[in-house]
Amino acid sequence: MAESVVFHLLANFAPFLQEEVNLLTGVREEIEYIKDEFERMTAFLRVADAMEERDPDLKVWVKQVRESAYDIADALDLYMLRLGHHHRNGVRGFLHKVALLGDDLRLLTLLDLKGTQLETFPNEIVKLFHLRHLSLRGTNLKTIPKSIGNLQNLETLDLKQTLVTELPDEILKLQRLRHLLLYRYHPKGDLPSFHHQTGFKAPVGIGSLSSLQKLCSIEVNQYYKNGIVLGEVGKLTQLRRVHILKLMREDCKMLCSSLEKLKNLRSLRVSAIQEDEIIDLDSLSSPPQRLRTLHLTGHLQRLPRWIPSAFNLVRVCFWFSKLRDANPLGSLEDLPNLATLEILHAYVGVELCFKAGAFQNLETLLLAGLKDLIWVRVEASSMHHLKTLSIVDCKLMEELPSGIEHLTKLERLSLSDTPYNSISRLRDLQGGDYWKSHNPDVWIAGWKDGRWQGSLLS
């Protein structure tokens, strides 16, 4: 029966490729397509076998399908025979097989080894000359070899959450590189610490990678004298996202000079070298007009003067900023597109007031680690579209925000590590008209019996 060879092929083909396909993001859909085609072929032959004697044209068609199936089966058997001489030892075994297959699989353009147990960079990777996207995220790699320069078609290099801290100069050969992602988070506790993220030391000359659109995250401390690398950043005029770590106050002017040239920038993240180091971005005459995300970690004597003109800002985060102004958020109040605001260890004061008519499009507000904060006041018509309000580790804040009833669109209120008095007050409010008409979800969390526990308040 013509059907039998196709069925045999289908039965052997899918299990054989299962292990390999898990290592090739983007190939899975193609394999599923081929498998579906084999199943259609089987169904066709099941019907055609009974009809081919009565239809000469159909008889020819069945013969062609049968021969094609035999050819594919022979090719698969040969492939398995060739690989049978080599031990399967995880990722390296797979890459060794790829190297043996010659030009066919060396045409591979995407390789995702995320989360595998790699500790050293497999030499086989640099033989995949057509590779455009390479992810080694979450592996235990510590170094990248100079041979990385062979992958001159590479557009994305994802080394997030690895142990790599430096890249070889040969990375500068990758003139098509668009996304260079190398940073690691170090979570401790329920809130980020100041040094919760580390990046990498970029080679001098990184400004020659003129196609770069994402550069995350480069460390620019005293290792780079005279702000050389910060000056190089200004040459990357295609950048849309950049993360700068370990910035020193004396290099702020150089950073601002480079930012002036980045007209396509959408996301800017800057962290000072230490908690007391001042970030001064006032030398920037005007913000990149397409800037949507601004994340500053470090001491701010005041907010940058240009913030009120950053009309396209959607997300703003101030961490460890030590703001002391009576109205620290005043320059943000009228930003028309601001939807998310995070204030984390960023304000030294006893009261925050959200004035009438302010923050008209804000949807998410986080107040966290504000050790001196006692009162939050929400005036009528302030934060009219707020959906999520999170208050975390504000230990002196014994009352809920005054005027919380004005937040008519609130969907979720989260109180974490908060004094019991505010929770008790919340229970009282739940019986009132506001909660009956709006009924937002309330999440209560904190440390109990040595564990972080949370629950929905009902």
N, C-alpha and C positions, 0 to 999 in steps of 0.2 A: 504494500500500500504506500502511495506517495506520502500519505499523512504521517507515516511512522517516522521517517527520517527527520521531518520538521519537529515532531513531538520530542524525539530524542535530542535534537539540537537545542530546543527550548529548555528541556530539563537540565541539560548540562551547562548551558550558557549563563543563566541567571545566578546560580550559586557560585560559579567560578569568579564572576566579576564582583560579587557582593563586597568582599574585603577590599578590592582595589578601588571601587567606586567611592567608598567612604573617605578615601584620601584625596579625591578629586572633586572639589566643589564645582558645580556647574556641569559635570558629566552625568550626574544621576538622572537628570531629565532625558538626556540622550539615550541612556541605557533603557529607561522605562519605555521610551518611544520604540526602540528596536524590539524589546520584549513584546510590546503590543502588536507590532507588525508580524512577529512570528506567530502570535496567537491568531491573528486574522488569517495568516497563511494556512494554519492548521485547520481552521473552520472552513475555509474555502476548499481545501483538498478533501475534507470529509464529505462534502456534498459533490464535488467534481468527480471523485472516484466512481460514483454510481452513475454518472451521466456521460463520461467521456466517450464510451463506445457509440453513443447516439449522436455525438456532435464532434465532427472532425476538427473544427477550430479549437474547441475546448480541449481536445486530446493533445494538440500541439502546445497549448498554454500550460497544461498540467505537466507535460514533459519538461518545459523550460523551468517551471517552479521547482520540480524535483531535482533537476541538475544544479540549480542555484543552491538549493538546500545542501546537497552533497558537497558542493564546493566550500560552502561556509563551514560545514562540519569538519571537512579535511583541514581547513585553515585553523580552526579552533584546536583540533587535536595536535597539529604541528606546534602551535603556540604553547600549549600545555606541556608538550614534550620538551621544548627548548627551555622552559622555565623549571622543569622538573629536576634539573641538575643543580639548582641553586636553592640553598636553604631559605625558608621564609623566616626572616627575623624582623618583623615589624616594618617600620617606616624605611629603614635602610635597605631591607630586602626588596621592598617595593621599588625604591628609587634605583636600585641596582638593576632590576628587571627593566625599568624604563630605559636606562642607559643602554641595555643590550638590544633594544628593539629598533635601534636605528632611527631614521628620519620620521617614521610614522608618529610615534608618541613624543618625539622631541619637538614636534610642532605644538606641544602643550603650551597654553597661554596663561593658565591659572593653576596654582598649586596652593592648597590650604592644608597646612600641617598644624593648625591651631590645637593646643592642648595635648600634643603628643609628648612622649618622654625623651625628647631629644636633649642632649647635653653638649654636643658638638655639632657644628654645621656640616651637613652631608655634602661631600665633594660632588656627588652626582647632580646636585641642583644646578651648578654653574655650567653644566653641559646642555641645559634646556634653554638654548639660545633665544627661543621665541617667547620665553616667559614674560608676561606683562604684569601679572599680579602674584605676589608671594606673601603668604601669611605664615609667620612662625610664632604667632601670639600665644602667650601662656606656656611656652616651652622653657627649658632650663638652660638655654644658650647663654654663654658668657661673652663670647667674641664672635665677630664676623670676619671672615678671611678676606685678604686682598683680592682674591679671585672673584669676589662679588662684582668687580668691574667688568667681568665678561658678559653680564646680563644687560646688554646695552639697549634692550627693548623694554626693560622693566619700567612700569609706571607707578606701581604701588608696592611699597615695602612696609609690612606691618610687623613690628617687633614689640608691640605693647605687652606688658607684664612678662618680659624676659629679664635676664640678669645682665644684658648688654648695657654698657655705660659709655661706649666710645665707638666711633666708626672710622674705618681706615680711609686714607686720602683717596683710595681708588673709587670710593662712592661717587666722586666728582665726575667719573666717566659716564655716569648714568644720566645722560642729557635729556632723556624722555621722562625722567622721574617726576611724578606729579604729587604723590602722597608719601611723605616720609613720617612714619608714626613710631616713636620710640619713647615710651615713658612707662613708669610703674607706680601704682598706688600702694600705699602702706597703711591700710585702715587700722585704727586703734580706737576702741570705744564706739559710742553711738554718734559722735561728732568728729569731723576731720581735725587732725592736729595740723599745726602750721607746716610741718615738713611731711605732709601726707603723700607728696608726689615727688619723684625724682625723674630727671630726663637724661640727656646725653651731651657729651662734649662734641660739638660739631667741628669738623675740620675747617681751618682757615681756607677761604676760597669757596665756601658754600654758596656764595652769591652767584657762582657760575651755573648753578642748577636753575636755569631761567624758566623751566616749565613748572616748577614747584607751585602747587596750590595749597597744600596742607603741610605745615612744618610744626611738629609737636613731639617732644618739647625740648628746647635747647637750653642748656645751662650757660650763663654768661657772666660768671663770677670772675675773680681776679686772675684766673687761669688765662684769660684773654686780655692782655694789656691794651690800654688805650681804646677799648671798645671796638676792636677790629671786627669781631663777628657781628656785633650789632650794626656796624656800618654795612656789612655784607647783606644783612637782611633787607636793607633798602633797595638792593639790586633785584630782589625777587618780586618784581612788579605784578606777577600773576597770583600772588598769595591771596587766598581767601580766608585762611585760618592759620594763626600762629600763636604758639605758647612760648613765653619767655620765662625762665626760672632763674632764681638766684641773682636778681638784678640789684646792683648797688646804686646808691643815690647819685654818685658822680657820673654814672653812665646814663642817667635818665634823659639828658639832652640829646645824646647820640641816638637813643631809642626814638625819641620824638622826631628827630631829623629823618630817620628811616621810615617812620610811620607816615610822614607827610607824602611819601612817594608811593604808598600802597593803596592805590585808588580802588582796588577790587576787594579790599579786606572786609570780611563779614564777621569774623570772630577774633577777638583779641583777649588773650589771657596773660596776665603779668603777675609774677610772684617775686617778692623781695628776698634777699639772701637770708635775712633773719627777721624776727618779729618786730624789732625796734627800727629797722631800716626804713627810711622814708621813701615812698614812691611819689615823685613829683612829675606829673605829665602836663604841666601848664605851658611848657615850651611848644607844645603842639597847638598851632594857631587855630585849626579846625579839625574835627574828627573826619575819618574816612566816611563819605556820605552813605555808603552801603553797609556800615557797621550795624550789626544786629545783636551781637552778644559782647558784653564787656564784663570781664571777671578780674578783679584786682585783689591780690592777697598781700597785705603789708600795711604799714603805718601811713595813713593819709592825713596830712595836716588839715586838708579841706578837699572837697571833691574837685576834680578838674574843672576849670572855668568853662570849657567848651561843651560840657555835658548837655546844657539846655538846647544846644543846636544839633544834637545827635538824634534827629527826629525818627530815624528808623530803628532805634534800639528796641528790641523785643525782650531781652533778658539782661538783667544787671545783677551782679553778685559782688558784694563787698565783704571780705573776710579779714579779720584781725586788723581792722582799719583804725581803731581807737578814735573815732570821730567824737568831737566834744561840742560842736555847735549847738545852739539852742534849737535850731531847726535843721538838723543835719541832712534831711532828705529834700529840702526845699527846691533844689535845682532839678529834681527828678519829677516833681509833681505834675508838670504839664506835658511830659513826653507822650505824644499821641498814640504810640504803638506799644508802650511798655506793658508786658503781660506777666512777667515773672520778676520778683524782687527778693533777693536773699540778703539778710543782714546777720552775719555770723561772727560773733566776737568782735563786732565792728563799731559799737557805740558805747561811750562812757558817759552815762547820764541816767537820770531817774525817771524821765518821762519822754514818751514819743507821742506826737500828735499828728494825726492824719486829717488835714484840714478839709473843710467843706469844698466840694468840687474837684478835689485833687485825685490823681491816679484813676482817671475815668475808665481806663481799659485794663487795669490790673486784674489778673485772674488768680495768681498764686503769690502768697506772701509767707516768707519764712523769717521768724525772729528767733535766733538761737544763741545761746551762750552769752547773753547780755546780763552780766553779773550784777550791775547796779540798777537795772531797770525795775521800777516799782509799778508805774502806771502806763497804760496805753489808752489813748483817747481817740475815738472814731467819731468825727463830726458828721452831721447829716449830709447826704449826697457825696460823701467820700467813698472811694473804692466801690463804686456802684455795681461793678461786674465781678467782684471778688467771689471766687468759687471755693478756694482752699486757703485756710489760715492755719499755719503750724507754729506753735510756740514750744520751744525746746530748751530745757535747762536754763530757765529764767527764774532762779530760786527765790528772788525777793518779790516777785510779782504774785501777790496773794489774791488779787481780784482779776476777774475776766476783763477784757477791754471794755472801757466805758463807751457806750454807744454801739455795742455789737449788734443791737437790734436793727441798726441802719443797714446792715449787710444782708439785704433781702435776697441776694442770689447765692448766698453761701450754701455749699453742698457738703463740705467736710471741714470739721474743726478738729485739729490734732493737738493734744496737750501731752507733752512728754517730760518726765522728770520735773513736774510742776507741783507747787505747794498744795496740800490737801484743801486749803480754804477755797481756792479757785474751783476745784472739782465740786466741793459742797455747794458753792454758789451756782454752779452749772446745773446741779440737780434741782435747785430751786427754780431756775429759769425754765427748766423743761416743762413745768406745769403751766407756764405763762402763755400768753397769746402769741408771742413771737415764735416759740418752738412749735406750737400747735399748727401755725400757718406755714412755717418754712421747713421744719423737721430735718435739719442737716444731720449727716452721720457724725458721731463724736467718737474719736479714738483717744483712749487714755493709755499711757505707757509709762514705765519707770522701773527702777531697780527694786526687786523684792526677793528676799531670801537668796541674795547673791546672784540673781539672774535678772536679765532684762525681760520684762513681761508686758504684754499689751492686750487690750480688749476693746471691743465696741461697747460704748455706754448705752444701755437701753432703759 
